[in-house]
């Protein structure tokens, strides 16, 4: 992120004196990348997004945004895949593994109203609605709880034990915000946007199936619903884009 900020600063300083924002008659579309910021529980950078905009006229813009890697909360920076190894003893090569696969994406539809601004800067207000979903699957091979009857114990190497666990979520969110485009060269702009959001996350039932020497174990955890509203905190983004 530090290198990205240095690049943004250098690009801004190297902008030409004659750069001007285009009009909707010259350039209807823009494509941009976003580095996303979440301030819900401290400043954390989350998975990047891409956004396409269509300028209906000089004031009104429709937009479509895609994001990968999280539901917009501060947990969205967790890895998409992890592998954990559990050795039997120091004296043997036996090894158990836990592989965790995660995947998530979100889509946001929105609109912008651009104010007059200046020759280089185009400030705007925005509103959006977003949909997201994600899933996680864990595969345990020769690994199980230290005490097979007590899931609260730590995991450890266990020859002949195996298990799978899976779950997922869906999300629905709304946001309002404000931002600006600043043209540092012809059709090339940098931007900043901040949004106040409210999001509802519904977690699917989670399943757990295990094979142990004494038989099989299966369990299901019922899903739940969580809603959160960022009042006093904001989701923001630093943006770089090309208008054409």
Secondary structure, DSSP 8 states (H G I E B T S, - for coil): -HHHHHHHHHHHHT--TT-----TTT--EEEEEEEEEE-TTS-EEEEEEEEEEEESSSSEEEEEEEEES-SSSGGGGS-SEEEEEEES-TTS--EEEEEEEEEEEEEEEEEEEE----SSEEEEEEEEEEEEEEEEEEEEEEEEESSTT-TTS-EEEEEEEEEEEEEEEEEEEEEEEEEEEEEEETTEEEEEEEEEEEEEEEE--EEEEEEETTEEEEEEE--EEEEEE-SS--EEEEEEEEE-
